[in-house]
Amino acid sequence: MLDRILIPLDGSSLAECVLPHGLTLAKAIGAKVTLLQVVEQSITGGRTRSVDPMEWHFSKAEAEAYLAEVAERLRAAGLPTEQVLLEGDAAVRVIDHAQTHQVDLIVLSSHGRSGLSGWNVSSVVQKILWRAHLSILLIPAYQPASAELSGLRYQRILAPLDGSQRAECVLALATALAVQHGSQLVLLHIARRPELPRRAPPSTADLALADQLTERNRLEAGLYLEELQSRLPLPVERRVVVSDNVAATIHAFAVQEKVDLVVLSAHGYSGGSRWPYGSLASSFVTYGATPVLIVQDLPPNEIEATAAERAARENSKH
């Protein structure tokens, strides 16, 4: 389970959209929460400008006061909270703190002080997502946010499953949240049509065979979800959908069915350890419009470093 939760803030109202989610999640699973803010130096023309000591002192004092005020609001809502103030590059310091202090989950707003943009997440958030190698709760800052810290309730929680044990690692957490909120937990399986890659159009026999396999997979998926339901401590809604595009179908389902939270594993049956996320989790980072809790199923030391990371480490030694 997720015992330590880190909530990075930057003083903006956009970043604060995560607070109701962090509060309700921490209460549901009994996790400890740390608020973190990083005071950064201004960059001009590609270089760090000289910083006036008095200005720097005021910036730190302002950040400390802000964190203390937010922590007090959370405590008043019944959640004991610690606060940490750091200096330096925001993404680097958040990642270093999370890994050094054995954080289990980082709660991130898609955007913060830099404002909304056409990108689904800001550059700072993107860096944290791809380098922290931890479970992530990502909240779209462009969606309507709850004004009350303790007023958030998940009505419908979606858990996409592909039949693998890796995907099922989310069930304990999704169930705990559903029980805490009295939510409808939806188990969704996409029965994908088999691909028929060939230069000529598929024959009638080919299409009939594909339809036969699709129907068999659909029936097996129904039995799989039924068996899963028998092991869970609450009634669930089981849905099997036939589609050619798994990710697009799950995204559309989440919107059409008014899902409040998607809970999914970082990897499914086809995922390896080369990248932090499989294709479905990556699609929610890049295109998702629903709050998503991505449970990292791999220890950080099992995720392969990219070529850029390896080159940076080698360069730092010289």
WOFEN-V419581 format. One line per field, one symbol per residue. ss: DSSP state (2 for helix, 1 for strand, 0 for the rest). psi: psi as a letter, one per 30 degrees, with the letter a starting at -180 (. if undefined). burial: I if it has 24 or more other ideal C-beta (glycine too) atoms within 12 Angstrom, else O. A space follows every 10 residues. Layout:
ss=???
psi=???
burial=???
//
This chain:
ss=0001111110 0000222222 2222222220 0111111110 0011001100 0022222222 2222222222 2222220000 1111111002 2222222222 0000111110 0000000000 0022222222 2000111110 0000000000 0000011111 0000002222 2222222222 2001111111 1100000000 0002222222 2222222222 2222222222 2000011111 1110022222 2222220000 1111100000 0000000022 2222222000 0111100002 2200002222 22222200
psi=ljfkkkjklg flfeefffee eeeeeeeegh lkkkkkkkjl kkkkhflklk kkeeeeeeee eeeeeeeeee eeeeefggjk klkkklkake eeeeeeeeee ghkfkkjkkf lbeflllfkf lleeeeeeef fehlkkjkkj fflklkfkeg fkkjekkkjk kgflfeefff eeeeeeeeee fhljkkkkkj jkkkkijlel kkleeeeeee eeeeeeeeee eeeeeeeeef flglklkkkk kklfjeeeee eeeeeeghkf kkjlkflaff kbgelfkaee eeeeeefkgk kkjjjjfkke ffkkkleeee eeeeeff.
burial=IIOIIIIIII IOOIIIIIII IIIIIIIIIO IIIIIIIIII OOOOOOOOOO OOOOOOOOIO OOIOOIIOOI IOIIOOIOIO IIIIIIOOOI IOIIIOIIIO OOIIIIIIII IIIOOOOOOI IIOIIIIIII IIIIIIIIII IOIOIIOOIO OIIIOIIIII IIIOOIIIII IOIIIIIIOI IOIIIIIIII IIIOOOOOOO OOOOOOOOOI OOOIOOIIOO IIOIIOOIIO OIOIOIOIII IIIOOIIOII IOIIOOIOII IIIIIIIIOO IOOOIIIIII IIIIIOIIII IIIIIIIIOI OOIOOOOOOO OOOOOOOO
//
